[in-house]
Amino acid sequence: MQVTVCRKEHFNAAHRLHNPAWSDEQNQRVFGKCNNPHYHGHNYELIVRLTGPIDPETGYVYDMKRLSDLMKREILDIFDHRNLNLDTEDFRHLNPTAENIAVVIWNRLRPHLAAHLGLSVTLYETERNFVEYHG
């Protein structure tokens, strides 16, 4: 029997979508207002899902307090109220699209979780735009 547990958090961050190999015109054409040289921000909603068997001793798939602490340490403390392009190593040379942010979050969490647990990350950039990454 597999059960999925979910933890939802939010963080606020600024970013600029920009490809330095392209001209200003091409960046503007592809990324539009998201290419603003003065950056722009989002109130991101993050949902982390862990799937696995229920431990017969604890009744847990994963202790939600541990998941909360892990997300705070590996994600919120790093990204919240930051400029992703300028303030984080993860995006120093990686365009901080919602897709790339979700993959980075997954990669930051995966090493801290048992191999038997399935990990999925859903990142809402806006109420209507979101991405999912399952690894």
N, C-alpha and C positions, 0 to 999 in steps of 0.2 A: 504494500500500500504506500503510495507516494502522496504527500500533502505539500502544498505551497503556502509558505508564510510570507507576508509582505510588510515592509516598513516604508512609510512615506515621510519625506523631509523636504525642506525647501531651502534655497539659497539664492542670493542676489549677486549678480556679477555683470560686469561690462565686457564687451569684446568688439572686435572689428573683423569682419570677413574680408580677407585680402590675400591675393597671391602675388608675392613680390616679383615673380617671373613675368607677370603680365603688365601691360601698360595701364595707366590710370583709367583710360577709356574702357578697356576690356574689363577691369575690376568693377567699374561703375555699371557696365552693361550686365554683368553676371550677378553681382551682389547687391546692386541698387543702394538703398538707404542703409543697408547693413555694412556697406563699405565706408561709412562716415569716418574720416580721418581723426575725428574727436571721440570716436567710439560711441556705443550705445549699450543700454543695459536690459536685462530681463530678470523677472522673478521666476526662477526655475523651480519646478516641482519634480522631485525625484522619487521614484518608487523602485525599491530593490526587492526582488522575489527570490526566495530560496526554496528549492524543491528537494525533498528527500523523505526517508522513512521517519516515522515517529519513534523516538527512543522510548522503549518500554519502561525504563527507570524514571525518566523525567516527564514523559508525556509531550516533550518538545520535539519539533524538527530542528529548531535552533532557538536558543535563548534570545528573546527579543531585546532584552537589555544589552546583551553583548553585541547584537546587530546594530542597535542605536549607537553604542559607544564606538564601534568600528566605523560606521558612516560618519560620525562626528570627527573622528581622528583622521580618517583617510580622505574625506571629501569636504565636509563643511569647514573644517579648520583651514583647509588649503584654498578653497574656491570662494567662500562666502565673503561678500563685499570686497572683491578683488577685480582687477582688470586682468582677465585671463591671458591676454596677449603679453602684457608687461610684467605681471606680478607672479606668474607661475612658470615653472620649468616645463611642465607638461605641454604647454602651448607656445613655447618660445619659438619653435620651428614647425608647428602644426596648426593649421587653420582651425580655429575653435568653432566649427559648425556644431549643431546639435548632435549630428551623427558622430563626429570625432569626440565630443565631450562624453557621450554615452559609452563609447569604447574605452576611453581613458578611465572613466569611473569603474567599469567592469574590470579593467586590468589592475587598478589600484586595490580592488576588493578581493579578487580571485586568490591571490597568494595567502590570504588570511583565513580561508575557508577550507573545510575538509573536501577532498577530491570527490567524494560521493554526492555532494550537494550540487544540484543544478542552480545556476546563477543567471538571473535575467535583470536587466536595467531598463527602465522606462524613464525618459526624460522629457518633460513638457517644457518647451521654450515659451509657448503661449498656451492659452486655454484650448486652442484648436490645432496647434502644431506640436507634434511630439514624435519621438523616435523610440524604438525598442532595439535592444541588443542582447542576444542570448549566448554569444561566444561560440 
